[in-house]
Amino acid sequence: MGDLLLVRHGETEWSRSGQHTSWTDLPLTEHGEEQAKSLAPLLTGRTYARALASPLGRALRTAELAGIPGIVTDPDLHEWDYGGYEGVTTVEIHRTRPGWDLWTDGVPPGPEGHPGESPAQVGARADRVLARVDGVLAEDTGDVVLVAHAHFLRVLTARRLGLPPAEGRLFQLATGTVSRLSTEHGRPVIAEWNVRP
């Protein structure tokens, strides 16, 4: 069975400042572009049965600079919709909601078209992605690579391991990294996490 490779996009201005970034399509910073290029040695030499990316520019640019061939966009790989907390840092949120936690408290609605998402809603998207790639991985014709965003990939990892979506809180994920989910004795496992060259 192939492995599932998770690539978090390179740094943006808001990932550097800690601002929640879902639909705001910021470009990679110069450092983020260097991070993406540096991932190429970790990703070359593999056979990819499928390569999917979030439709947002920061993910697509990371895939391009990392040299991942045959990328297809998948809207389910979009980052968590932060609703009214788009562009806001956790520190700023805590000024009015001390103790707020994304994983348990969710987000308020944002502008039209951005109602925000709960962990369960993000988990449902992650489950759809996993259902689509499971058959590909079972064919054992290569790995599957997903290029996306921190919170979404953390939820997807929790779901892959059979955990509730909110347990994605356990998996810190830095910009410009590769993680590998594999199997051991038929069970999903984390084989590598948060790897940089």
Secondary structure as GFF3:
##gff-version 3
##sequence-region A 1 197
A	DSSP	beta_strand	4	8	.	.	.	ID=ss1
A	DSSP	alpha_helix	13	17	.	.	.	ID=ss2
A	DSSP	alpha_helix	30	38	.	.	.	ID=ss3
A	DSSP	alpha_helix	40	43	.	.	.	ID=ss4
A	DSSP	beta_strand	48	53	.	.	.	ID=ss5
A	DSSP	alpha_helix	57	66	.	.	.	ID=ss6
A	DSSP	beta_strand	72	73	.	.	.	ID=ss7
A	DSSP	three_ten_helix	75	77	.	.	.	ID=ss8
A	DSSP	three_ten_helix	83	85	.	.	.	ID=ss9
A	DSSP	alpha_helix	90	96	.	.	.	ID=ss10
A	DSSP	alpha_helix	102	105	.	.	.	ID=ss11
A	DSSP	alpha_helix	119	138	.	.	.	ID=ss12
A	DSSP	beta_strand	143	148	.	.	.	ID=ss13
A	DSSP	alpha_helix	150	160	.	.	.	ID=ss14
A	DSSP	three_ten_helix	165	170	.	.	.	ID=ss15
A	DSSP	beta_strand	177	184	.	.	.	ID=ss16
A	DSSP	beta_strand	187	195	.	.	.	ID=ss17
###
